[in-house]
Amino acid sequence: MLIKNLTKSILICTTILMSTIYSNNANAQDGKTLFNTYCAACHKMDKDLTGPALMGVEERWGNDRAKLVHWVKNSADLIATGDKYANEIFNKWNKLPMTPFESILKDAEINAVLDYIKDWKPPVAATTGTTGAAPAPKNTGFLWFLSIVSVVLVVISLTLYFSMCRLKKTANEKLTTNDRF
């Protein structure tokens, strides 16, 4: 009974862990997908295009994410409030308003894009030497999956082992009981 409860607990914890890992990755992936779908036509991360480079955008907005979300949803509305920085950007970019995304993107989606921008790192140029740290593995999600599958297989193996031991004990008790008669 103890093994059965322990196995259930481990499987529940594994399921919760997997769902947490993959839900966090989904948000980051959603931010990248949304960026490529809606932002990449006018913005690059590290250089100006039709619009300004986005790397460091939150710092330029004074780390006021609510105001930045307002800008993305409807820049003309924020400009009309007289916001100093919004008007500076508007004037710097030849008084071209940013495309309004108010009816296209939800706040959570805009925040996912902003998280993607915040976490974005410029690609590192490949070096020919062997000095330096080893590159990080690209398939970390797959490695997590393999780790979790391994844990589940160990739990199943232990459960089968203890079940087999219990069956042997039961069989030996029955043989001993039958010998008495």
Secondary structure, DSSP 8 states (H G I E B T S, - for coil): -HHHHHHHHHHHHHHHHHHHHHHHHHHHHHHHHHIIIIITTT--SSS-SSS---TTHHHHTTT-HHHHHHHHH-HHHHHHTT-HHHHHHHHHTTT------TTT--HHHHHHHHHHHHH--------SSS-S-----S-HHHHHHHHHHHHHHHHHHHHHHHHHHHHHHHHHHHHHHHHH-
